[in-house]
Amino acid sequence: MLTVYTQPNCPYCEQAKEWLTRNSIDYKVINVIEDNNALNFIKEKGHKSVPQIYLGNDLFVEGGFTGLSRQDPIVLREQLELNELRGLA
């Protein structure tokens, strides 16, 4: 399952969640304002903005919502299924 790192009042975060929901891709949300460990995690990974979309500890989609919106949802679901079969998700 994907993890979407977000913060309140972030229109790109809302758009990313809407895109994932509309395309039937499971995800969980972590608010980096409420979770200091999550904030430290994305900072350590070199990010300065949200949303950030991860699979485990690995960046799954570069470019936040903009990068996500350029993805083919069918290909994205296939990549997730392959990672699940490999035990990476």
Rosetta blueprint (number, residue, H / E / L):
1 M L
2 L E
3 T E
4 V E
5 Y E
6 T E
7 Q L
8 P L
9 N L
10 C L
11 P H
12 Y H
13 C H
14 E H
15 Q H
16 A H
17 K H
18 E H
19 W H
20 L H
21 T H
22 R H
23 N L
24 S L
25 I L
26 D L
27 Y E
28 K E
29 V E
30 I E
31 N E
32 V L
33 I L
34 E L
35 D L
36 N H
37 N H
38 A H
39 L H
40 N H
41 F H
42 I H
43 K H
44 E H
45 K L
46 G L
47 H L
48 K L
49 S L
50 V L
51 P L
52 Q E
53 I E
54 Y E
55 L E
56 G L
57 N L
58 D E
59 L E
60 F E
61 V E
62 E L
63 G L
64 G H
65 F H
66 T H
67 G H
68 L H
69 S H
70 R L
71 Q L
72 D L
73 P H
74 I H
75 V H
76 L H
77 R H
78 E H
79 Q H
80 L H
81 E H
82 L H
83 N H
84 E H
85 L H
86 R L
87 G L
88 L L
89 A L
